[in-house]
Amino acid sequence: MEKRRVAIVTGGASGIGYALCEKLVSQNVFVVITDINHELGRQVEEKLNKETINARYQHLDVTDAESVENVVKEVYQEFGRLDYLFNNAGIAMYGELYDTTLDDWKTIMNVNIWGVIHGTNAGYRVMKQQGFGHIVNTASAAGLGPSPVSAAYGTTKHAVVGLTTSLHYEAEEFGIKVSALCPTFVDTPIFEKAKAIQIDKDVIMKQFQKQKMMSPEKLAKLTIDGIHKNKVIICPMPMRRTMDVFFTLFPVAHRGLMRLVCRVSRNARLV
Ligand SMILES: NC(=O)c1ccc[n+]([C@@H]2O[C@H](COP(=O)([O-])OP(=O)(O)OC[C@H]3O[C@@H](n4cnc5c(N)ncnc54)[C@H](O)[C@@H]3O)[C@@H](O)[C@H]2O)c1
C-alpha cells in the first residue's frame, strides 16, 4: 500500500493556510499545521481530526531559522517523506514610504521574506535527498506589479516571486516542483490585522470591502489544481489574462489605475 502523503503548512491556523490544510486533508494528505497562533492552531487541529487522525498542530515562528529547520527535519524523520511544503505565513502593512520606519521594514521582511527563505532552504534539502516534493511559496499579486502605499509588502512579495520562479527551474533536475501562489483579494483576517502606518484603517477597510473577495476555500481548490499542473505561478485572479493583455496594450490605463490607488490610500492618511 502506498504511504500517505505529508504536508507542512506555515501560517496554517487562519485564512488561506487553514483552507489549504482542509483541502489537503480532503485529499488524504496528513498535514502538519504550523503557526504562532497556538489557540487557533489547536482549534484547526481538532476540526481536522474529527473523523480520523489527519493533522497535528506544531507551534512554529517562521522568523526563527533553527526552529523551521528542526520542524522540517523532524517531520521528515518521523514520516520518512515530505510531499508538500507551503511557506504561507505572512503579514501585511500599509503606509507611505516616508512613514515606514526601518523597524517596520525589518518586521515585514523577517516574516514575509526570511520566513519563506527559512522554509525553502530546509524543505529543499530534504526534498533533494528524497528526490521529490513540491514547495509552494505564498507571494501575492502584489509581487507581480506595483503596490503603491504598501511598498514594503510589495517588496517582500516580489522577492518571494523572484526566489520561487528561479528555484522552479533549478529544482527540476532533482525532481522537485516549486510554485509561487499569487492571490489577489481573499477573504481572510489579514487586512484587519495589518499594521496601518499613519493611515486610517477604517477608510482602507471600507475600500477593501468594495472589492470582490474570493473565499479561502475556492483559493485552496484553485491552488491544488495549479499544483497538479506544476504551474510556476499560480495566480487565481479572475480576468488575470484579460487584464494583462489590456494593460500591455494600454499602459496608460495601468498608470491611471496605480495613480488612483495612490490617491485613495493617500486620502486615508492620518495627519
Ligand atoms: N488574503 C489575501 O487577500 C492575500 C492576498 C495575497 C497574498 N496573501 C498572502 O497569503 C498568506 C496568508 O495570508 P492570509 O490572508 O491567510 O492571512 P491570515 O492572517 O488569515 O493568516 C496568516 C497566518 O500566518 C500566521 N503568522 C504570522 N506571522 C507568523 C510567523 N512569524 N510565524 C508563523 N506564522 C505566522 C498568522 O498567525 C496567521 O495564522 C500571506 O503570506 C499573505 O501575504 C493574502
The ligand as a Tripos MOL2 file, in Angstrom:
@<TRIPOS>MOLECULE
LIG
   44    48     1     0     0
SMALL
NO_CHARGES

@<TRIPOS>ATOM
      1 N1         -5.7890   37.4450    1.9610 N.am      1 LIG1
      2 C1         -5.3640   37.9360    0.8170 C.2       1 LIG1
      3 O1         -6.1010   38.6120    0.1040 O.2       1 LIG1
      4 C2         -3.9590   37.6630    0.3440 C.ar      1 LIG1
      5 C3         -3.6140   38.1170   -0.9370 C.ar      1 LIG1
      6 C4         -2.3330   37.8750   -1.3920 C.ar      1 LIG1
      7 C5         -1.4310   37.1910   -0.6160 C.ar      1 LIG1
      8 N2         -1.7970   36.7700    0.6360 N.ar      1 LIG1
      9 C6         -0.7850   36.0550    1.4240 C.3       1 LIG1
     10 O2         -1.3290   34.8420    1.8710 O.3       1 LIG1
     11 C7         -0.6580   34.4270    3.0670 C.3       1 LIG1
     12 C8         -1.6730   34.0260    4.1060 C.3       1 LIG1
     13 O3         -2.4090   35.1690    4.4450 O.3       1 LIG1
     14 P1         -3.9400   35.1440    4.9110 P.3       1 LIG1
     15 O4         -4.6540   36.1150    4.0730 O.co2     1 LIG1
     16 O5         -4.4250   33.7690    5.0130 O.co2     1 LIG1
     17 O6         -3.7830   35.8370    6.3400 O.3       1 LIG1
     18 P2         -4.1260   35.3420    7.8200 P.3       1 LIG1
     19 O7         -3.7570   36.4620    8.6960 O.co2     1 LIG1
     20 O8         -5.5080   34.8140    7.8660 O.co2     1 LIG1
     21 O9         -3.1120   34.1190    8.0360 O.3       1 LIG1
     22 C9         -1.7530   34.3030    8.2080 C.3       1 LIG1
     23 C10        -1.2740   33.3270    9.2660 C.3       1 LIG1
     24 O10         0.1450   33.4730    9.3850 O.3       1 LIG1
     25 C11         0.4640   33.4100   10.7660 C.3       1 LIG1
     26 N3          1.7370   34.0580   11.0300 N.ar      1 LIG1
     27 C12         2.0290   35.3840   11.0670 C.ar      1 LIG1
     28 N4          3.3100   35.5830   11.4070 N.ar      1 LIG1
     29 C13         3.8520   34.3500   11.5830 C.ar      1 LIG1
     30 C14         5.1380   33.8860   11.9490 C.ar      1 LIG1
     31 N5          6.1370   34.7420   12.2330 N.pl3     1 LIG1
     32 N6          5.3550   32.5590   12.0190 N.ar      1 LIG1
     33 C15         4.3440   31.6880   11.7650 C.ar      1 LIG1
     34 N7          3.1050   32.0610   11.4440 N.ar      1 LIG1
     35 C16         2.8610   33.3740   11.3590 C.ar      1 LIG1
     36 C17        -0.6960   34.1010   11.4750 C.3       1 LIG1
     37 O11        -0.7790   33.7530   12.8350 O.3       1 LIG1
     38 C18        -1.8750   33.5940   10.6400 C.3       1 LIG1
     39 O12        -2.4130   32.4110   11.1750 O.3       1 LIG1
     40 C19         0.2480   35.6000    3.4600 C.3       1 LIG1
     41 O13         1.5670   35.3180    3.0360 O.3       1 LIG1
     42 C20        -0.3430   36.7570    2.6850 C.3       1 LIG1
     43 O14         0.6090   37.7630    2.4290 O.3       1 LIG1
     44 C21        -3.0400   37.0030    1.1250 C.ar      1 LIG1
@<TRIPOS>BOND
     1     1     2 1
     2     2     3 2
     3     2     4 1
     4     4     5 ar
     5     4    44 ar
     6     5     6 ar
     7     6     7 ar
     8     7     8 ar
     9     8     9 1
    10     8    44 ar
    11     9    10 1
    12     9    42 1
    13    10    11 1
    14    11    12 1
    15    11    40 1
    16    12    13 1
    17    13    14 1
    18    14    15 2
    19    14    16 1
    20    14    17 1
    21    17    18 1
    22    18    19 2
    23    18    20 1
    24    18    21 1
    25    21    22 1
    26    22    23 1
    27    23    24 1
    28    23    38 1
    29    24    25 1
    30    25    26 1
    31    25    36 1
    32    26    27 ar
    33    26    35 ar
    34    27    28 ar
    35    28    29 ar
    36    29    30 ar
    37    29    35 ar
    38    30    31 1
    39    30    32 ar
    40    32    33 ar
    41    33    34 ar
    42    34    35 ar
    43    36    37 1
    44    36    38 1
    45    38    39 1
    46    40    41 1
    47    40    42 1
    48    42    43 1
@<TRIPOS>SUBSTRUCTURE
     1 LIG1         1 GROUP 0 **** ****
